[in-house]
Amino acid sequence: MDHLTTHHFALFDTMIGTCGIAWHAGGITRLQLPETDPATTRARLRRRFPAADEAVPPAMVQRTIDEILALLRTEVADLSGAVLDMQGVPQFHQQVYAITRSIPPGATLTYGELALRLGTPGAARAVGQALGANPFPIIVPCHRVLAANGKAGGFSAHGGVVMKRRLLAIEGARSSPGLFDSLT
């Protein structure tokens, strides 16, 4: 295995729980939102990267962790410098992720608006599928993309839509009708 494919990972505590981050020399390969407990978060990363070793993050990865922590403390944060390894990520998904990364904290777009910005009107469902496969949540802030009716839409991380709403609330997202409605 060459140095580009040797993966490492680290866990870090946040106000939403223990997150994980995986990387190799080519960049960050995954951000894992909290599972039910740190052991489950670690196990999820180990399943994705069985040969990865738990390690102290290099400066580039630590900067990203520090920015995530700042964001989750409602401080000004800039995750635009995070180097993401997009190898194996479909081109359409990369385009969706690039636009999603431009949505500032506290702001939202709908799946349809994002599709329009891509120049592919009518591709809202494909945008949703791309965001559902997002290996970099928070860095690629898929939680900032909502359904057309102002409701939260889906969220594939542990905790689902509740986690999505929590992230939006932390960021001070403008409450559109339906966004913070009860799930019941």
N, C-alpha and C positions, 0 to 999 in steps of 0.2 A: 504494500500500500504506500503510495507516495505521500509527500507532505500535504498536498492539496486535498487528499481524501481522508486523512487522519482527523477524525472528529474529536472534539472535546466538548464538555458541557459544564455548566455551573448552575447552581440554584441560588436564588436571592430572594430575600423577604421584602414584601411590599405591603401596603395597607390593604390590598385585596387578597393577600395570601402569598404563598411561596411560588414564585415563577421560576422558569428554567430557560436557559439560553444555550444553544449549540452553535459551534463554529468550527471552521478549519481555516487554513491559510488564505483561502479565497474569499472569506467573509462569513457573515452570520448565515446559518442554514435553517435555524428555527428559533422561534420564541414560543415557549410553552406557558400558557396562562395557568393559574393555579388549578390543581385537581383538589380532591377532598382533603389531602394532607401532603406534606413534603415527600413522603415515601412514594406516594402514587404519582406525583409529578416526576420524580426521579425515574420511576419504573416506565412511565410513558416515554421519556427521552431515551432510556436504554432500549426499549422496544424499537424505536425509530432508528437508533444508532447503536447497534449491539456492541460494536468494537470501540465505542467512544470511552474515553477516560474522563473522570471528573477532575477538573483542573482550575487553577486560578486564571481568571480571564486576562488576556493580554490587554494592553492599553486601549486599543480600538474597541474591543468588546466592553470593557469596563466603562468607557465613555457612554456607550449606548445604555448600559444598565443605569448609570448615573442620571441620564436624561429621562429614562422611564420612571425612575424613582422621583425625580423632580416633577414630572408631569402628574404622577399620582398623588403628589403633595400639593397639587394645584399651583405649582410654580411655573414660570416660563421655562419651556423646554424646547429643544430643537433636535429632532431625530433625523433630520435630513442628511446628516453626515454618516449615518449608519450604513456600512457596506454590506449589502445583501447578496448572497450567492444565488443567482437566478438560474443556474444550470439545471436543466430539466423542467423548468417552469414554462408552460406554454406561452407563446408570444402574446396572445390575447390577454392572458392573465397578467403578464408583465405590464401591458398597457393599462389595464384596470388598476393595478397596484400603483403605477406611477401617478395616475390622477388621484387616487385615494390618498396617497402620501401628501398631496397638495392641500387637502382639507384641513384647515387649522382647528386647534382645540376649541370646542364650544360651537363649532359650525357643523352642519350636516348637509348631505345631498341625498336625493332618492336614487334608487337603482336606475330609474329611467333618466334622471338628470345626468348621471354618470355615463350612461349609454350614449346620450346626446353629445356629451363632451368628447366621447371617443369617436364620434362621427358614425355611430351605428344605432340610429333610432330603432326602437323595437327590440333591442338586445338586453332589456332589463333582466330577464331571467338568466341569460348567459353571464351578465355581470354578477348576479347573485351567486351563481355557481362558482365563478372565479373567486369571489370573496369567501365563500364557504370552504374553499381549498387553501386559503391564505395561510402559509406557514409562518408568517411574521406579524401576528396581531399586535396591536399597539404601535409598532414601528410602521406597519401598513395599517392605518386605523380603520379597519373594516367596520368597527362599531359606529362610525360616523355616517354610515350609509343606511338609509331607512327605506321602508316601503312607501309606495305612492300615497297611501292614505294617511301618512303621518305617524303610522304605528311603527313599532321597532323593527318588524320583519324578523328574519331569522338570525341566529348566532350559534355557531357550531362548538364553541368552547364549553367547558364544564360550567354548568350554571345557566347556559343558554341565554335567553332574552333578559333574564334577571341580571346576569353579568354585564350584558350590553348596556342596559339602563344604568347600572351602577357606574360604568366607565363614563357614560355621557353625563351623569349627574356630577361626578368628580370634576369633569371638564367644564361644567357650567353650561351645558348645551341648552339652547333655547327650547322650551317645551312647546312642541307643536301639539295640536289636538290629537289625543290618542297615544302619544309617546310614553307617558308614564301611567297610563291606565292600568288597572289591575289585570292580571293574567286570567283571573277567573271569570 
